[in-house]
Amino acid sequence: MAFILTLAMIAIIYFGIKKYKKNRKSGSLSDVINTNYSDFDKNEYNLGGETTNNDEQPYINYYKKLNPYEAGIFDNLNAKKFKDSKAVNYIFYNNFPEKVTISQIENLVNKLVKVYGKDSNKKGLFTPEDIDDINSDYWNGRKWDSTPKNPAVWFGSEENGYSMTIWTT
């Protein structure tokens, strides 16, 4: 009887570790994108003007063209630097969605999932359902809420193309 219990405990531990390793997140966002999002330098951007968000928080818009494209997808970057705060929202976007391939989108989604795990809606790796959504002209993408390890990220489709937002605090 003790032998059977020992085998059962070993199996539980083994499969528990295997499951943990399978779902474990690895790396960081800086392994996925080249843009330095952790140290904002306004001298790398063009000034776009000052405005406020829906919560009446003032911020300054900065922007720049990206060459090479970020993740092979995004050709522009808008950085919103909040006044009296270290917070910066980085919004990557693409004005030419017809030049973006499903393979590029799949690659970015899968890299983000490797870092963050399943998103806030429990969606993981890129699937055929994602392809169907993209082909129907609206793709919800993925959204990860902020974690201690990484800033929050959203990647999906917009009216005029693809967008990825990184919120830092």
C-alpha positions in Angstrom: 0.0 0.0 0.0 2.8 2.4 0.9 4.5 1.6 -2.4 1.4 2.5 -4.4 1.0 5.8 -2.4 4.6 6.6 -3.1 4.2 6.0 -6.8 1.0 8.1 -6.8 2.9 11.0 -5.1 5.8 10.8 -7.5 3.4 10.9 -10.5 1.6 13.9 -9.0 4.8 15.7 -8.5 6.2 14.8 -11.9 3.1 15.8 -13.8 2.7 18.9 -11.7 6.2 20.0 -12.5 5.7 19.1 -16.2 2.5 21.2 -16.3 4.3 24.1 -14.5 7.1 24.1 -17.1 4.6 24.0 -19.9 2.8 27.1 -18.6 5.8 28.9 -17.3 6.5 32.3 -18.9 10.0 33.2 -20.0 11.9 36.2 -21.1 10.7 39.8 -21.1 9.1 42.2 -23.5 12.6 43.5 -24.5 13.2 40.1 -25.9 10.2 40.7 -28.3 10.6 44.3 -29.4 13.7 46.5 -30.1 12.2 49.8 -28.9 13.5 50.9 -25.5 10.3 51.3 -23.5 11.9 51.4 -20.1 13.9 54.6 -20.5 12.0 57.3 -22.4 14.2 59.8 -24.2 12.2 62.7 -25.7 15.2 63.6 -27.9 14.6 60.5 -30.0 11.1 61.7 -31.0 9.4 64.6 -32.8 7.2 66.8 -30.6 3.5 66.4 -31.3 1.8 68.7 -28.8 0.2 68.6 -25.4 -3.3 67.3 -24.6 -5.3 65.4 -21.9 -6.8 62.0 -21.7 -10.3 61.0 -20.7 -9.3 61.2 -17.0 -8.1 64.8 -17.6 -4.5 63.7 -17.1 -2.2 66.0 -19.2 0.4 64.4 -21.4 2.7 65.3 -24.2 2.6 63.5 -27.6 5.8 62.4 -29.2 6.1 60.5 -32.4 8.6 58.9 -34.8 8.8 56.8 -37.9 10.3 53.3 -37.3 12.9 51.9 -39.7 13.3 49.0 -39.6 9.6 48.3 -38.7 9.1 47.1 -35.1 8.4 43.4 -35.1 8.3 43.6 -38.9 4.8 45.2 -38.6 4.8 48.7 -37.1 6.1 51.7 -39.0 5.1 54.4 -36.6 5.4 55.0 -32.8 3.5 57.5 -30.7 4.7 58.0 -27.2 2.4 59.7 -24.7 4.5 61.0 -21.8 2.3 61.9 -18.8 3.2 65.1 -17.0 4.2 64.8 -13.3 4.7 61.0 -13.8 7.1 58.5 -15.2 4.3 56.8 -17.1 4.6 56.6 -20.8 2.2 54.9 -23.2 3.9 53.6 -26.3 1.5 53.1 -29.3 2.9 51.3 -32.3 0.8 51.3 -35.4 0.9 50.4 -39.0 -0.6 52.6 -41.8 -0.3 49.9 -44.4 -2.1 46.8 -43.1 -2.1 45.2 -46.6 1.6 44.8 -46.2 1.4 42.9 -42.9 1.2 39.1 -43.3 -0.6 36.6 -41.1 2.8 35.0 -40.4 4.1 38.3 -38.9 1.1 38.6 -36.7 1.3 35.0 -35.6 5.0 35.4 -34.8 4.4 38.5 -32.6 1.4 37.0 -30.8 3.3 33.8 -30.0 6.4 35.7 -28.8 4.2 37.8 -26.5 2.4 34.6 -25.2 5.8 33.1 -24.5 6.6 36.1 -22.3 3.2 36.8 -20.7 1.4 33.5 -20.9 -2.3 33.5 -21.8 -3.9 36.9 -22.0 -6.5 38.5 -19.8 -9.2 36.7 -21.8 -7.4 33.3 -21.5 -6.3 33.4 -25.1 -2.9 31.8 -25.8 -1.0 31.0 -28.9 -2.2 32.2 -32.4 -5.0 30.0 -33.7 -7.1 29.4 -36.9 -9.8 31.4 -35.2 -7.4 34.4 -35.2 -7.0 34.0 -38.9 -10.8 34.0 -39.4 -11.1 37.2 -37.3 -8.4 38.9 -39.3 -9.9 37.9 -42.6 -13.3 39.3 -41.4 -11.6 42.7 -40.9 -11.8 42.7 -37.1 -9.4 41.0 -34.8 -9.6 41.5 -31.1 -6.0 40.4 -30.6 -4.5 39.9 -27.2 -4.4 42.1 -24.0 -2.4 41.5 -20.9 -2.9 43.5 -17.8 0.1 44.8 -16.0 2.2 42.3 -14.2 5.2 42.8 -11.8 7.4 41.4 -14.5 6.3 43.4 -17.5 4.1 46.4 -18.5 0.6 45.9 -19.8 0.3 45.2 -23.6 -2.5 45.2 -26.1 -2.0 44.0 -29.7 -4.9 44.0 -32.2 -6.6 45.5 -35.2 -7.8 49.1 -35.5 -9.9 50.7 -38.3 -6.8 51.7 -40.2 -4.4 48.8 -39.5 -2.7 47.1 -36.6 -1.7 48.6 -33.3 0.2 47.6 -30.2 0.1 49.6 -27.0 2.5 49.3 -24.1 1.6 51.0 -20.8 4.4 51.7 -18.4 4.2 53.3 -15.0 
